[in-house]
């Protein structure tokens, strides 16, 4: 049986996992600044996906999906820059992998929706 993934739930879970990860990061100046960016980007992935689902047109939908994809890519960037505490490297890698998967999902949605417009 195929597993069902609700993308709204998945993006929300991603943002929550990032939030929990950030709470346990060492509190140095660099991590504090990078963490702020990471929290914003990870939350924006799902927020823009929700907006895409309420889009008034295909053009609006595509723009929101592009923003979700961009924010997933930005989340991956900030995840690579923060310096995790001992024992957090597996969690960090898992979050980087999830950001990559979200990026691929949004890319697929874009590709399939754009084909449907032609």
N, C-alpha and C positions, 0 to 999 in steps of 0.2 A: 504494500500500500504506500502510495506517495505521501510524503509529509507536506502539510499545508503551512506556508509561511505568509503571515500577514505583514506586508512591508511597513505599514504604519507601526505595528507592534515591534517589529524588528529594529526600525530606526529609533524608536523610543528606548528600547532595551540597550541599544548601542550608546545613546546619550547617557543613560543611567550608569552603565558600566564605566564609561569615561569619567563621569562625575565621581564615582567611587574610587577609581584609580587615582584621580587627581588629588583627592582628599588624603591619600597615603603617600604622596610624593614628598621628598625632602623640600623644606620650605626655604630655598635660597632665592635670591633675586631673579635669576634667570628662569628657574622653574615657575615662579609666580607669574612672570610675564607670559611665558609660553603657555602656561596652564589656562590663563584667561582666554587666550586665542583658541586653544583647544576646546574649551567648554563652549564657546560661542559657535565654533564651526560644527562640532558634533551635534549640538542641539538644532542647528539650522538645517541639517540634513533632513530630519524628519519634519520639521516645521514647513519647509518648502515642499516636501512630498505631500503633506496634507493640503497645502494650498493648490498643488497641481491637481489633486483629486476634486477640487472645487472650481477648477478653471472654467472660464466662460467660453473659451475657444480652444481649438487645437494649438494655435500659436501660443496662447497663454500657458497651456499645459506643457508644451515643449520647453518654454522658457523656465518654468519652475523646475522641471526635471533637470535641465542643464544646471540650474543653481544647486540643486541637491547633489548632483554629480560633482560640481566644483567644490562644494563644502565637504564631501566625502574625501576628495583628494587633499583638501587643505587639512582636514583632520589627520590624515595619514602623515602629512608633513610635520605637524606639530607633535604628533606621537613619536616621530623619529627624533625630534629635538630635545624633548624633556629627558631629564636624567632620573631614571627610576631608582628606588631604594633597592637594597639587596633583597632578592627574592621576588621582585616585581617584573623581572625581564620576561618571564613566560606570559604574564598578563599583558604586558606591553606588546609583545609579538602577536598575541591573540587579537588585541584591539586593532593592530595594524592590518592583520589578515581580514578582519571584519570590514574595515574601511575599504580594502581592496575589493572585497566581494560586493559591497554596496556600490562602489564605483562601476563594477562590471554590470551589475543589475541595471543601474540607471543608464548606462551606455546601451544596453540591449533594448530597454524601453524606448530610448531615443531613436535607435536604428529602426525598430519595428514600427513605431508611430510615424516616423518620417516616410517609410516605405508606403504606409497606408495613405499618406497624403498625395502621393504621386499619381 
